[in-house]
Amino acid sequence: MDAHFTASRLERDRNMESALQEKTRRHYDKYHFIEGGSKRIAWWREYLSEFLPGQEIQDRLILDVGSSIGEISRGLLDRGARLVCLDVSFQSLSRCRETNPEANSIQGTALRLPFPNGSFDHAISIGVLHHTPDCRRGFRELARVTAPGGTVLVFLYNYWNPYNVIYHAFKPVRALVPLDRVPRPALALLQPFVIAHLGQKLDHEELRNLLGDKLWTPQATFHSISEVRRWASEEGLVFVRSKKFFLGYANVMQFKKAGESGPFIRRKLILACANCSFAPMQQRELQCVCPRCSLAYDVENGIVKCPTQLSNREELAAAFHS
């Protein structure tokens, strides 16, 4: 009876997780993150060079989890890295493909990355994991797919910041006022924040997208540095440093995967099956197919579409038989 109850509870939790993830996907399909153009690309190119200097990324394979429209990835590509851009939003990835035609684009979930262990030299997730149904699991996945000696870089909302209170206090407003009904004068109030942060103005559409990410996003969680350092220790990552982001509303944290990196190997993208973990998937013109269980990833406009709503069969089976 207990095993049946546990399996039922896990299935219920998975359904709730899938519903939240689908709601988030629809939100960012409609309101992708801001597109700041060349100025924003240059800003992030300079900012990330402190954590990922040129000699560490030249010809390295880097995974950008939650790449959105790809401006952060563009800055790394410009410095000689090779990028795999993953996002749950197909519309965002379509724009990412225009910005980064040389990168591989994958539609998938940060909570079950479709790659084997240790597939990437480095992995980054900038302002994304806190929007997933399970930030902790997303962090574990980043660590899993990073090779020994590689960097894991995350940007997460800071628990100890007024933004935490503001986001949760705004819940009744989100429920009553659709984002597309927010009047332009209210959007204009964001402009001083944008100018101070990015050094440029945004049009009303992009201001609405920014508001959608900060206050209308379906999910936002907040995390202290000590909490994330504990996660890192549990996943075999060594803390390197942290840096407060603009006004301290978020923290950028850098970790190293324990172990020796060994001699340089030019890694190739390997896709794993999201259902049975088999790798590599067999490549076809418009599909990637698992030879073990026959799960197929469709390829549309150069974007590999991995399923994001699968139940974890192994976890449910283990609960049932425990």
C-alpha positions as a LaTeX table, in Angstrom:
\begin{tabular}{lrrr}
\hline
Residue & $x$ (\AA) & $y$ (\AA) & $z$ (\AA) \\
\hline
Met1 & 0.00 & 0.00 & 0.00 \\
Asp2 & 2.81 & 2.42 & 0.90 \\
Ala3 & 4.62 & 1.68 & $-2.36$ \\
His4 & 1.44 & 2.31 & $-4.36$ \\
Phe5 & 0.88 & 5.57 & $-2.47$ \\
Thr6 & 4.46 & 6.71 & $-3.09$ \\
Ala7 & 4.23 & 5.90 & $-6.81$ \\
Ser8 & 0.92 & 7.76 & $-7.02$ \\
Arg9 & 2.37 & 10.78 & $-5.25$ \\
Leu10 & 5.38 & 10.82 & $-7.57$ \\
Glu11 & 3.11 & 10.66 & $-10.59$ \\
Arg12 & 1.02 & 13.54 & $-9.23$ \\
Asp13 & 4.15 & 15.61 & $-8.61$ \\
Arg14 & 5.38 & 14.87 & $-12.13$ \\
Asn15 & 2.04 & 16.01 & $-13.55$ \\
Met16 & 2.19 & 19.25 & $-11.58$ \\
Glu17 & 5.79 & 19.77 & $-12.70$ \\
Ser18 & 4.83 & 19.19 & $-16.33$ \\
Ala19 & 1.90 & 21.60 & $-16.06$ \\
Leu20 & 4.13 & 24.34 & $-14.60$ \\
Gln21 & 6.79 & 23.73 & $-17.22$ \\
Glu22 & 4.22 & 23.90 & $-20.01$ \\
Lys23 & 2.86 & 27.15 & $-18.58$ \\
Thr24 & 6.40 & 28.54 & $-18.50$ \\
Arg25 & 7.04 & 27.41 & $-22.08$ \\
Arg26 & 3.91 & 29.17 & $-23.32$ \\
His27 & 4.83 & 32.31 & $-21.40$ \\
Tyr28 & 8.30 & 32.57 & $-22.93$ \\
Asp29 & 7.05 & 31.62 & $-26.38$ \\
Lys30 & 4.90 & 34.75 & $-26.20$ \\
Tyr31 & 7.22 & 36.98 & $-24.16$ \\
His32 & 10.81 & 36.00 & $-24.90$ \\
Phe33 & 13.52 & 37.59 & $-22.80$ \\
Ile34 & 14.68 & 41.05 & $-23.84$ \\
Glu35 & 16.58 & 41.51 & $-27.06$ \\
Gly36 & 19.13 & 44.24 & $-26.52$ \\
Gly37 & 21.09 & 43.76 & $-29.73$ \\
Ser38 & 24.79 & 44.47 & $-30.17$ \\
Lys39 & 25.10 & 46.48 & $-26.94$ \\
Arg40 & 23.71 & 43.68 & $-24.80$ \\
Ile41 & 25.84 & 41.08 & $-26.60$ \\
Ala42 & 28.96 & 43.19 & $-25.97$ \\
Trp43 & 27.98 & 43.68 & $-22.31$ \\
Trp44 & 27.66 & 39.94 & $-21.66$ \\
Arg45 & 30.75 & 39.14 & $-23.73$ \\
Glu46 & 32.79 & 41.34 & $-21.41$ \\
Tyr47 & 31.03 & 40.22 & $-18.22$ \\
Leu48 & 31.52 & 36.49 & $-18.81$ \\
Ser49 & 35.17 & 36.89 & $-19.83$ \\
Glu50 & 35.93 & 37.29 & $-16.12$ \\
Phe51 & 34.58 & 33.80 & $-15.40$ \\
Leu52 & 35.43 & 32.12 & $-18.69$ \\
Pro53 & 38.62 & 33.69 & $-20.06$ \\
Gly54 & 39.61 & 33.21 & $-23.67$ \\
Gln55 & 42.18 & 30.47 & $-23.14$ \\
Glu56 & 39.56 & 28.34 & $-21.36$ \\
Ile57 & 36.89 & 28.52 & $-24.04$ \\
Gln58 & 38.78 & 28.48 & $-27.34$ \\
Asp59 & 37.26 & 25.64 & $-29.40$ \\
Arg60 & 35.59 & 24.27 & $-26.25$ \\
Leu61 & 32.06 & 22.91 & $-26.32$ \\
Ile62 & 29.82 & 24.94 & $-24.00$ \\
Leu63 & 26.20 & 24.23 & $-23.08$ \\
Asp64 & 23.97 & 27.26 & $-22.53$ \\
Val65 & 20.91 & 26.03 & $-20.62$ \\
Gly66 & 18.06 & 28.48 & $-21.11$ \\
Ser67 & 19.75 & 30.31 & $-23.95$ \\
Ser68 & 16.56 & 32.19 & $-24.95$ \\
Ile69 & 17.24 & 34.33 & $-28.03$ \\
Gly70 & 20.97 & 33.63 & $-27.83$ \\
Glu71 & 22.64 & 36.95 & $-27.08$ \\
Ile72 & 24.73 & 35.52 & $-24.23$ \\
Ser73 & 25.75 & 32.59 & $-26.43$ \\
Arg74 & 26.68 & 35.03 & $-29.20$ \\
Gly75 & 29.24 & 36.68 & $-26.94$ \\
Leu76 & 30.90 & 33.31 & $-26.24$ \\
Leu77 & 30.86 & 32.34 & $-29.91$ \\
Asp78 & 32.55 & 35.61 & $-30.77$ \\
Arg79 & 35.41 & 34.61 & $-28.46$ \\
Gly80 & 36.01 & 31.25 & $-30.14$ \\
Ala81 & 33.77 & 28.87 & $-28.18$ \\
Arg82 & 31.41 & 26.30 & $-29.70$ \\
Leu83 & 27.87 & 26.44 & $-28.34$ \\
Val84 & 24.92 & 24.17 & $-27.77$ \\
Cys85 & 21.88 & 26.32 & $-27.00$ \\
Leu86 & 19.01 & 24.66 & $-25.12$ \\
Asp87 & 15.71 & 26.25 & $-24.19$ \\
Val88 & 12.15 & 25.12 & $-23.49$ \\
Ser89 & 10.76 & 27.83 & $-25.80$ \\
Phe90 & 10.78 & 26.98 & $-29.51$ \\
Gln91 & 10.03 & 30.59 & $-30.45$ \\
Ser92 & 13.04 & 31.83 & $-28.50$ \\
Leu93 & 15.25 & 29.21 & $-30.13$ \\
Ser94 & 14.04 & 30.22 & $-33.57$ \\
Arg95 & 15.40 & 33.70 & $-32.89$ \\
Cys96 & 18.52 & 32.13 & $-31.36$ \\
Arg97 & 19.12 & 30.27 & $-34.64$ \\
Glu98 & 19.12 & 33.61 & $-36.48$ \\
Thr99 & 21.58 & 35.10 & $-34.00$ \\
Asn100 & 23.79 & 31.99 & $-33.78$ \\
Pro101 & 23.50 & 29.93 & $-36.99$ \\
Glu102 & 26.72 & 28.05 & $-36.21$ \\
Ala103 & 25.46 & 26.80 & $-32.82$ \\
Asn104 & 23.43 & 23.63 & $-32.20$ \\
Ser105 & 19.91 & 24.43 & $-31.00$ \\
Ile106 & 17.95 & 22.01 & $-28.80$ \\
Gln107 & 14.42 & 22.44 & $-27.49$ \\
Gly108 & 14.32 & 20.59 & $-24.19$ \\
Thr109 & 13.99 & 20.80 & $-20.44$ \\
Ala110 & 16.75 & 21.83 & $-18.06$ \\
Leu111 & 15.47 & 19.14 & $-15.68$ \\
Arg112 & 16.40 & 16.23 & $-17.93$ \\
Leu113 & 19.18 & 17.29 & $-20.28$ \\
Pro114 & 19.36 & 15.01 & $-23.36$ \\
Phe115 & 23.13 & 14.49 & $-23.16$ \\
Pro116 & 25.43 & 11.83 & $-21.65$ \\
Asn117 & 27.47 & 12.48 & $-18.51$ \\
Gly118 & 30.48 & 14.75 & $-18.99$ \\
Ser119 & 29.52 & 15.87 & $-22.49$ \\
Phe120 & 30.63 & 19.50 & $-22.23$ \\
Asp121 & 33.79 & 21.38 & $-21.36$ \\
His122 & 31.70 & 24.02 & $-19.58$ \\
Ala123 & 28.02 & 24.59 & $-18.80$ \\
Ile124 & 26.26 & 27.86 & $-18.03$ \\
Ser125 & 22.73 & 28.83 & $-17.06$ \\
Ile126 & 22.15 & 32.56 & $-16.77$ \\
Gly127 & 18.91 & 33.57 & $-15.09$ \\
Val128 & 17.04 & 30.38 & $-15.95$ \\
Leu129 & 17.08 & 27.57 & $-13.36$ \\
His130 & 15.06 & 29.65 & $-10.88$ \\
His131 & 12.23 & 29.67 & $-13.47$ \\
Thr132 & 12.07 & 25.86 & $-13.67$ \\
Pro133 & 9.82 & 23.65 & $-11.52$ \\
Asp134 & 12.89 & 22.28 & $-9.67$ \\
Cys135 & 15.97 & 24.50 & $-9.50$ \\
Arg136 & 17.90 & 21.92 & $-7.49$ \\
Arg137 & 17.40 & 19.22 & $-10.11$ \\
Gly138 & 18.38 & 21.61 & $-12.89$ \\
Phe139 & 21.60 & 22.38 & $-11.05$ \\
Arg140 & 22.29 & 18.64 & $-10.69$ \\
Glu141 & 21.82 & 18.20 & $-14.43$ \\
Leu142 & 24.30 & 21.01 & $-15.19$ \\
Ala143 & 26.88 & 19.29 & $-12.99$ \\
Arg144 & 26.19 & 15.90 & $-14.55$ \\
Val145 & 26.82 & 16.94 & $-18.14$ \\
Thr146 & 30.00 & 18.93 & $-17.35$ \\
Ala147 & 33.31 & 17.15 & $-17.80$ \\
Pro148 & 35.88 & 16.93 & $-14.95$ \\
Gly149 & 37.83 & 20.16 & $-14.69$ \\
Gly150 & 35.09 & 22.12 & $-16.41$ \\
Thr151 & 33.29 & 25.22 & $-15.21$ \\
Val152 & 29.66 & 25.37 & $-14.11$ \\
Leu153 & 28.39 & 28.95 & $-14.07$ \\
Val154 & 24.94 & 29.87 & $-12.76$ \\
Phe155 & 23.01 & 33.10 & $-12.26$ \\
Leu156 & 20.28 & 32.69 & $-9.63$ \\
Tyr157 & 17.95 & 35.11 & $-7.88$ \\
Asn158 & 19.24 & 36.10 & $-4.44$ \\
Tyr159 & 17.15 & 34.95 & $-1.49$ \\
Trp160 & 18.39 & 37.88 & 0.61 \\
Asn161 & 17.02 & 40.68 & $-1.54$ \\
Pro162 & 13.81 & 42.77 & $-1.60$ \\
Tyr163 & 12.99 & 41.34 & $-5.03$ \\
Asn164 & 12.10 & 38.06 & $-3.28$ \\
Val165 & 9.37 & 39.84 & $-1.30$ \\
Ile166 & 8.23 & 41.92 & $-4.28$ \\
Tyr167 & 7.78 & 38.91 & $-6.57$ \\
His168 & 5.64 & 37.01 & $-4.07$ \\
Ala169 & 3.64 & 40.10 & $-3.05$ \\
Phe170 & 2.83 & 40.66 & $-6.73$ \\
Lys171 & 0.96 & 37.34 & $-7.03$ \\
Pro172 & $-2.56$ & 38.88 & $-6.74$ \\
Val173 & $-1.71$ & 41.43 & $-9.45$ \\
Arg174 & $-0.47$ & 38.68 & $-11.79$ \\
Ala175 & $-3.72$ & 36.81 & $-11.24$ \\
Leu176 & $-5.91$ & 39.82 & $-12.01$ \\
Val177 & $-4.03$ & 41.71 & $-14.72$ \\
Pro178 & $-2.77$ & 39.92 & $-17.85$ \\
Leu179 & 0.67 & 41.07 & $-18.93$ \\
Asp180 & $-0.61$ & 42.33 & $-22.28$ \\
Arg181 & $-3.00$ & 44.64 & $-20.42$ \\
Val182 & $-0.27$ & 46.48 & $-18.52$ \\
Pro183 & $-0.44$ & 50.08 & $-19.83$ \\
Arg184 & 2.54 & 51.69 & $-21.56$ \\
Pro185 & 3.03 & 54.39 & $-18.89$ \\
Ala186 & 3.55 & 51.62 & $-16.32$ \\
Leu187 & 6.09 & 49.95 & $-18.63$ \\
Ala188 & 7.96 & 53.23 & $-18.99$ \\
Leu189 & 8.69 & 53.15 & $-15.26$ \\
Leu190 & 11.17 & 50.34 & $-15.98$ \\
Gln191 & 13.26 & 52.46 & $-18.32$ \\
Pro192 & 15.54 & 54.01 & $-15.64$ \\
Phe193 & 16.33 & 50.50 & $-14.34$ \\
Val194 & 17.15 & 49.36 & $-17.89$ \\
Ile195 & 19.36 & 52.36 & $-18.65$ \\
Ala196 & 21.27 & 51.95 & $-15.38$ \\
His197 & 21.71 & 48.21 & $-15.97$ \\
Leu198 & 22.22 & 47.93 & $-19.74$ \\
Gly199 & 23.20 & 51.47 & $-20.68$ \\
Gln200 & 20.48 & 51.60 & $-23.34$ \\
Lys201 & 16.76 & 52.12 & $-23.76$ \\
Leu202 & 14.28 & 49.41 & $-24.71$ \\
Asp203 & 11.12 & 49.86 & $-26.74$ \\
His204 & 7.72 & 49.14 & $-25.21$ \\
Glu205 & 7.61 & 45.57 & $-26.51$ \\
Glu206 & 10.95 & 44.72 & $-24.92$ \\
Leu207 & 9.99 & 46.48 & $-21.69$ \\
Arg208 & 6.89 & 44.26 & $-21.58$ \\
Asn209 & 9.11 & 41.21 & $-22.10$ \\
Leu210 & 11.34 & 42.35 & $-19.24$ \\
Leu211 & 8.35 & 42.81 & $-16.95$ \\
Gly212 & 7.14 & 39.38 & $-18.01$ \\
Asp213 & 10.42 & 37.85 & $-16.93$ \\
Lys214 & 10.68 & 39.67 & $-13.62$ \\
Leu215 & 7.12 & 39.83 & $-12.27$ \\
Trp216 & 4.74 & 37.89 & $-14.57$ \\
Thr217 & 6.86 & 34.78 & $-14.98$ \\
Pro218 & 4.93 & 31.68 & $-13.81$ \\
Gln219 & 7.76 & 30.52 & $-11.54$ \\
Ala220 & 10.60 & 32.21 & $-9.67$ \\
Thr221 & 12.57 & 30.81 & $-6.75$ \\
Phe222 & 15.24 & 32.53 & $-4.68$ \\
His223 & 18.43 & 31.00 & $-3.33$ \\
Ser224 & 21.24 & 31.93 & $-0.99$ \\
Ile225 & 24.89 & 31.38 & $-1.87$ \\
Ser226 & 25.27 & 28.96 & 1.04 \\
Glu227 & 22.36 & 26.86 & $-0.26$ \\
Val228 & 23.84 & 26.61 & $-3.76$ \\
Arg229 & 27.31 & 25.86 & $-2.37$ \\
Arg230 & 25.77 & 22.94 & $-0.49$ \\
Trp231 & 24.22 & 21.67 & $-3.72$ \\
Ala232 & 27.59 & 21.98 & $-5.43$ \\
Ser233 & 29.36 & 19.96 & $-2.77$ \\
Glu234 & 26.77 & 17.21 & $-3.15$ \\
Glu235 & 27.36 & 17.13 & $-6.93$ \\
Gly236 & 31.17 & 17.03 & $-6.87$ \\
Leu237 & 31.65 & 20.71 & $-7.69$ \\
Val238 & 34.21 & 22.98 & $-6.05$ \\
Phe239 & 33.20 & 26.56 & $-5.30$ \\
Val240 & 35.40 & 29.12 & $-7.06$ \\
Arg241 & 33.73 & 32.47 & $-6.42$ \\
Ser242 & 30.52 & 34.45 & $-6.47$ \\
Lys243 & 29.64 & 37.95 & $-7.55$ \\
Lys244 & 26.54 & 39.99 & $-6.83$ \\
Phe245 & 24.61 & 41.05 & $-9.89$ \\
Phe246 & 23.01 & 44.46 & $-10.41$ \\
Leu247 & 21.71 & 45.81 & $-7.06$ \\
Gly248 & 22.30 & 42.37 & $-5.54$ \\
Tyr249 & 19.01 & 40.92 & $-6.83$ \\
Ala250 & 20.93 & 37.89 & $-8.12$ \\
Asn251 & 24.23 & 36.07 & $-7.61$ \\
Val252 & 26.56 & 34.76 & $-10.28$ \\
Met253 & 28.34 & 31.66 & $-8.95$ \\
Gln254 & 31.25 & 29.79 & $-10.48$ \\
Phe255 & 32.15 & 26.18 & $-9.72$ \\
Lys256 & 34.69 & 23.67 & $-11.01$ \\
Lys257 & 33.87 & 20.02 & $-11.62$ \\
Ala258 & 36.18 & 17.89 & $-9.49$ \\
Gly259 & 38.79 & 15.84 & $-11.34$ \\
Glu260 & 41.45 & 16.41 & $-13.97$ \\
Ser261 & 40.46 & 17.71 & $-17.37$ \\
Gly262 & 43.25 & 15.78 & $-19.10$ \\
Pro263 & 44.56 & 16.62 & $-22.57$ \\
Phe264 & 42.35 & 18.71 & $-24.83$ \\
Ile265 & 39.77 & 16.73 & $-26.79$ \\
Arg266 & 37.61 & 18.49 & $-29.35$ \\
Arg267 & 34.22 & 17.30 & $-28.18$ \\
Lys268 & 31.31 & 16.60 & $-30.48$ \\
Leu269 & 27.67 & 17.01 & $-29.59$ \\
Ile270 & 26.19 & 13.67 & $-28.51$ \\
Leu271 & 22.45 & 13.38 & $-27.95$ \\
Ala272 & 21.09 & 10.90 & $-25.42$ \\
Cys273 & 17.62 & 9.41 & $-25.28$ \\
Ala274 & 15.39 & 11.19 & $-22.76$ \\
Asn275 & 13.48 & 7.96 & $-22.21$ \\
Cys276 & 16.16 & 5.29 & $-21.70$ \\
Ser277 & 19.40 & 7.39 & $-21.65$ \\
Phe278 & 20.94 & 5.50 & $-24.58$ \\
Ala279 & 23.56 & 7.45 & $-26.54$ \\
Pro280 & 24.29 & 8.34 & $-29.22$ \\
Met281 & 20.98 & 8.87 & $-30.96$ \\
Gln282 & 21.03 & 7.94 & $-34.64$ \\
Gln283 & 21.08 & 11.04 & $-36.84$ \\
Arg284 & 18.65 & 11.33 & $-39.73$ \\
Glu285 & 17.70 & 14.29 & $-41.89$ \\
Leu286 & 14.56 & 15.27 & $-39.98$ \\
Gln287 & 14.84 & 13.06 & $-36.90$ \\
Cys288 & 17.20 & 11.72 & $-34.26$ \\
Val289 & 16.16 & 8.19 & $-33.28$ \\
Cys290 & 17.09 & 6.03 & $-30.29$ \\
Pro291 & 18.12 & 2.56 & $-31.56$ \\
Arg292 & 17.17 & 0.99 & $-28.22$ \\
Cys293 & 13.63 & 2.24 & $-27.54$ \\
Ser294 & 12.85 & 4.02 & $-30.86$ \\
Leu295 & 12.09 & 7.38 & $-29.24$ \\
Ala296 & 12.49 & 10.04 & $-31.94$ \\
Tyr297 & 13.44 & 13.71 & $-31.73$ \\
Asp298 & 12.04 & 15.70 & $-34.64$ \\
Val299 & 14.20 & 18.36 & $-36.26$ \\
Glu300 & 12.39 & 21.53 & $-37.32$ \\
Asn301 & 14.15 & 24.50 & $-38.90$ \\
Gly302 & 17.46 & 23.19 & $-37.60$ \\
Ile303 & 16.18 & 22.83 & $-34.02$ \\
Val304 & 16.17 & 19.39 & $-32.39$ \\
Lys305 & 12.90 & 19.02 & $-30.49$ \\
Cys306 & 13.34 & 16.78 & $-27.42$ \\
Pro307 & 10.24 & 15.77 & $-25.45$ \\
Thr308 & 9.87 & 17.65 & $-22.18$ \\
Gln309 & 6.82 & 15.95 & $-20.64$ \\
Leu310 & 8.08 & 12.38 & $-20.12$ \\
Ser311 & 7.43 & 10.70 & $-16.78$ \\
Asn312 & 10.44 & 9.22 & $-15.05$ \\
Arg313 & 9.66 & 5.54 & $-15.50$ \\
Glu314 & 12.68 & 4.29 & $-13.55$ \\
Glu315 & 11.87 & 6.47 & $-10.55$ \\
Leu316 & 8.23 & 5.36 & $-10.52$ \\
Ala317 & 9.19 & 1.72 & $-10.86$ \\
Ala318 & 11.69 & 2.01 & $-7.99$ \\
Ala319 & 9.02 & 3.56 & $-5.77$ \\
Phe320 & 6.52 & 0.87 & $-6.65$ \\
His321 & 8.93 & $-1.96$ & $-5.82$ \\
Ser322 & 10.49 & $-0.44$ & $-2.70$ \\
\hline
\end{tabular}
